[in-house]
Amino acid sequence: MAPAAMRTAAQSLSGAKPVAYWLDDPAKPDALGALTGDEHTDLLVVGGGYSGLWTALIAKERDPERDVVLIEGHEVGWAASGRNGGFCAASLTHGLANGVERWPDEIAKLEELGERNLDAIEAAVARYGIDCEFERTGEIDVATEPHQLEELREWHEEIVKLGITGVDFLDRDALRAEVDSPTFLGGLWDRRGVAMLHPAKLAWGLKRACRELGVRIYEHTRGLDLVRSGEGMAVRTPYGRVFARRVALGTNVFPSLVKRVRPYTVPVYDYALMTEPLTPEQLASIGWKGRQGLGDSANQFHYFRLSADNRILWGGYDAIYPYGGRLSADLDQRPETFLKLAEQFFTCFPQLSGLKFSHAWGGAIDTCSRFTAFFGTAHQGRVAYAAGFTGLGVGSTRFGADVMLDLLSGEETERTRLEMVRSKPMPFPPEPFAWAGIEITKRSLARADSNGGHRNLWLRAMDKLGLGFDS
């Protein structure tokens, strides 16, 4: 980084609060009390992020008489569900390309289910009056290098051949008429497949909706272990126990209570910045009247979007895997990454020079080797789990909730018949091999970005095995 660019980036961060912008909101509800003593219920949901909240909500929608308890180790929405970029995508497969590569025979059904899932989220937001700033503006994948532009053009041709509509190729002038950056060369605009929202307000709204339907929620109540108890299961907590006929695990990045699931995910720390609100003049200098979400097409990519009050969220690029999969609040702050992100922001939008960042934060994502969620049961079908959403869980966790409830019911459905649901990703190896493999992959991806997209022997081998690393 040049000295002048470093100074500009550092100055822009001088007043940034070390907390997620979304969670730093007066709308945050008061915490609920912890569980003390014993509880008995039909369904216990472990985890108060999107995965658990949707599971509890849909369980009550399917059967209002079903008794449901949800426990959360901290507070609802405090982890990935309250720290993400607020991109709510229809895709269940971490993007169409990943789905076509892994499940070509199912991709039409997966796309249909994804569209129905996003429609259902939009409908639930309206039905329960959840004020989460939901805007179905779509998303533009942006090319900032010539090879990326050619790849997007070729991919658009493939999309057309697949019969998928609503995705338009934008040349340089058409893209810059939407959002103006000197780095933009072209893009693909998915007009309906992605919505923007306030992620923490979605979690808080789901919490309220669950309680209104009769779900009993206990916060600051961590599930410590899971054992058989008669015809059901028991989960021990710090001050009590929950006895349940069925259990749904939505713990995602945190160690699963089903130990054999743990090798399938690793925590990856992702980081983001939020600017101060743009003035009308600043906003006019970049356009962005359509308020679409954006993401560039590099392997080490950025994602960026406007908030309801016209701040710019700018995140991504660095994906940090801590040795041994260590989870720690200390890793939520990484000044060297924030400095890098700030410098890259002003390269993208030089017309916003002088803008300050108000918030800087990070958080852990549950990453799996196929980039998209996997599912399963344990204890003879009494327990179901979904994990591995790899950063695109804002929308697909609702689908995962449906899958878990299908599995717990023992019914065969259009969801449980999917190969995506019936198969597992490749587990990560133990240390030090996991850390070494991830580091080699990260460095190879960085070299590919600076070398016209050329993938070296390591990446080509990973592609053949269907393995990868992403956030």
Order of alpha helices (4+ residues) and beta strands (2+ residues): alpha-beta-alpha-beta-alpha-beta-alpha-alpha-beta-alpha-beta-alpha-beta-beta-alpha-beta-beta-beta-beta-beta-alpha-beta-beta-beta-alpha-beta-beta-beta-alpha-alpha-alpha-alpha
